[in-house]
Amino acid sequence: MSTKPQMPHRDSFPVFRGITTRWMDNDAYGHVNNVVYYAWFDTTVNAYLIEHGVLDPNAGDVVGVVVETLCRYHDSVSFPEPVEAGLRVERIGTSSVRYEIGIFKVGAELASADGHFVHVYVDRETRRPVPVPDAVRAVILPLTANQP
C-alpha cells in the first residue's frame, strides 16, 4: 500500500525566492511543464550561493555538480501565476550538500511541488570531489534551521 507524500509547509523553509512564470513554461496541457521545475530548483540553489558570494560559476576553483535531483508534484501551476521557491538544506556531508526546495503559489501555505537537489563539490579542473568549502558551509548552515 503506497501513501501520498506529504506536501511541505511554507514554515519548513527559511528563505524564499520569487519566480515569474513565462508563457513558454506551460505545456500542451496548460500547466507548467515538469522540466521547468528542475530549472527553478537549479536557479534557486545557485542564485543563493552566488548572491552570498560563495559561488563563481565562471572562475571559481571549486564548483558544485548536480548528481541527483527529484521532484514531486502536488498541485499544478500555470502561466501567468507567479511562484515562490523555498530553500533549505537537509544534509551537509564531506563533499556534498542536499538542498530541499518547495515551490509555492504566492501566499500558499502548502507546496505545489517539492524535491531535492544534491551538489557534489569538485575541483574545476580535475572534476574530483573536494570538501565543501568552508565559505559555502558558513552560508548554508543557517538553511538547516526550521526543519520539520
N, C-alpha and C positions, 0 to 999 in steps of 0.2 A: 504494500500500500504506500503510495507516494503522498507527500504533503506539499502543499504550495509554499514556496519560500516566503518568508515574512518580508513585508515592504518596510524598508528602513524609514525611520522617523527623522525629520529635519534636525532635531536636537542631537543626533548622533554625529553630526559633522561640525567641526569647529570653524571652518572657513567656507566661503561661497564665492563663486564667480558667475556673473551674469553672462548669458549666451543668447544671441539673437538667432532665431531660426531663419533660414533662407528659402526662397521659392524652390530652389533646386534640391533642398533636403527632403521634400516629400516624394514618395514613390507613387507607383500607379494605383496603390490602394488608398491614397490620400492621407498617409501619415509619414512621419519621419522614418526614413529607411534605416535599417539596423546598422549599416556601416557608418552612418553619421554619428551614432552614439560612441563608437570607438574613437572617432576623431575628437569628439568632445572630451573623452577621457584623456587622450593624449595632450590636448590643449590645456586642460585643467591642471594636470600634473606639471607639465613642462613650463607653463606660464608662471606657476607659483615659484618654481625653482629659479627661473630667470629673473623674476621680479625681486626675489630675495638675494640675488647676486651670487648664487652658488652653481649656476649652470651657464656655460658659454658654449652654445651648440656649434659655433664655428671654429673656436680656437682653444677650448679647454683641453687639458691633458687627460682628463677623465670624463667619460660620458656614460650615461645610463642607456642600456639597450633593453628593449622590451622582450621578455622571454615567455610571458604568459599574460593573457587577458581573458576576461569573461564578462558577459552582460546578461542580466535577467530583466525581462520586460514585464511591467505590471499594468501600465495604462498608456494608451497611445498619446503621442504629442504630434501636432500638425503646425505647419507654417500658417499664419504668422505669429504663432504663440511663442513668446519668449520663455526661456527656462533658466534655472539656476543649477549649477553643478556644485554639490557639496564635496569636500575633500577631507579625508582623514587618513592616518597611517595605521595599518593593522599590525605590521611587524617590521622591525629593523633588524636585519641579520648582519653577518660579517661583510658580505659584498652585495647584498640585495635589500630591496625595500618593497613591501607590498602595500600599495595605496588602495584605498576603498573610495569609490566615487558613487554619489547618488545624484540622479537627475530629477529635479523637482519643477513642476509648474510653479510659476511665481506665486508665492504665498501659501502653497500647498504644504501640509504637514507630512504627508507620506510621499515617498519617491515614486515617480512614474517608471523609473528604471534604476538599477544599481548593478555594480560589479566591482571588479578589481583589475589592477594593472601592476605587474611586477617588473621592476627595473633591476638588472644586474649591472653593477658599475664595473667598467672595463677601461683599461689603458687605450687611449685613442689609436695609437699606432699598432700595438700587438694584439689588441682585442682580447687580452687575457684578463680575467677577473682581478679586481683590486678591492681593498677595503672601502666601504662607503666613506667618502671624505668627511673629516671632522666638521667642516663648514656645512655640509649637507645635513649631517646628523643634528647640528645645532638648530637649523631652521625647520626641520621636520619633526623634531621631538615634541613641540607643542601640539602637533596634529594628532598625537596619540591620546590626547585628553578627550574626555566625554564619550569614551567607548561604552557601548551598552554591556 
